[in-house]
């Protein structure tokens, strides 16, 4: 799998009302990679996600998957949003099955894959429970299971843990890293949380606002076998502070 974002520009409006939100954004994602886009509000990272998802089109430049231009949503891209977006009247298993049923898969295959992916996210015993009976973290695991069950080539994660409190968020970060390690999924994470990006991604792209553009790309090679220790390790703290300083330098001055 090769997802290519090539010299992408995006503007909204016309004439005097025209606003450029993305400028010359380029990066690649290959099979098995975990990539993160980090930036403040207004940096265009969610616009990049919408373009990759096929929910909108670039003003210029191209976005392609394995050489084919992305022009609309498709099952090769699985989406997980900040809000859990589960159907409240469906059980956990029915939510996971929903996308596969839309694809017209055989009932037996849907049942088997439902069971498998609920086990993958550690919620095999919650199959018959409604979303309201599950914690926020459990609901987000169901959303991830639903996305994975449809066999996307890349998982698109738009601030997936932003609505969770810090303790659950840290637990979910460890869960997602373990899931990536076990399944070899390919993922793009959109986040404003620099620490989260460094904990999870092998490549981190820093985005600047007005217009949104990538100003720095960093390869992250850290020992993630024990995230609790990684969070306080000198190497991690040094990298986080260096990139935090970069991000602070991109923020507009107060009163500007």
Residue, then its C-alpha position, 0 to 999 in steps of 0.5 A: x500500500x502506498x498513500x501519496x499526498x503530492x503538492x496539495x493546496x486547498x482554498x475555500x471561497x473566491x475572490x476577496x473571500x478566498x482563504x488558502x488553508x493548505x499550501x504545498x503539503x506532501x508526504x507518503x505513507x507505506x504499508x505498516x507505517x504509523x504516521x502523525x500530523x501534529x498542529x494547533x487549530x487552524x493548521x489544516x490537519x483535519x482538512x488533510x484528513x478530509x481530503x484523504x478520506x475523499x470527503x473533499x477535493x484538493x484545489x490543486x495537487x493529487x492524493x492517490x492510493x496505489x497510483x489511483x487518484x482518490x476522488x470519493x470515500x471508499x472502503x480502503x480508508x477506515x475512519x475513526x473520529x473523536x466522537x465515537x459515532x456508534x449507532x446507539x440502538x445497535x449492540x457492539x457486535x451490530x456496530x462492528x458488523x454495520x460496514x461489512x453488511x454495507x459491503x454485502x459480505x456473507x452473513x457467516x463471514x460477518x459473524x466470524x469477523x465481528x467476533x474476531x475483531x471484538x476479541x482483537x480490541x479486547x471486548x469479546x464479552x461486550x458483543x451484546x451490550x449497547x453503547x450506553x452500557x460501555x465506557x468512553x474508552x470501550x466505545x472507541x475500541x468498538x469504533x476501531x474494531x468496526x473500522x478494521x473489520x472492513x479491511x481498510x488499507x489505512x486507518x485514519x484517526x482524527x483526534x480519536x482520544x480527544x474526548x477521553x479523560x487523561x487516564x483513559x487516554x493513556x490507556x487507549x494510547x497503549x492499546x492502539x500501539x499494541x494493536x498496531x504491533x500485533x496486526x501491522x495496520x497502517x495508520x494516520x493520526x491527526x492530533x494536537x497532542x505532541x506527546x501522543x504523536x511521539x508515543x505512537x508514530x514512527x514519523x511525525x509531521x509538524x504543521x504550521x497554520x495560515x496556511x497549513x503546511x508541513x514545516x518539519x518531519x521527524x523520524x521517531x525511533x523509541x523503545x515503546x515496550x513500556x510506555x509508562x517508562x517511555x513517557x519520563x525517559x530523557x530521550x523522550x522528554x528531550x524530543x518532546x521539548x524540542x518539538x514543543x519549542x518548534x510548535x510554540x514558535x508557530x503560534x501567533x503573538x498575543x494580540x496579533 
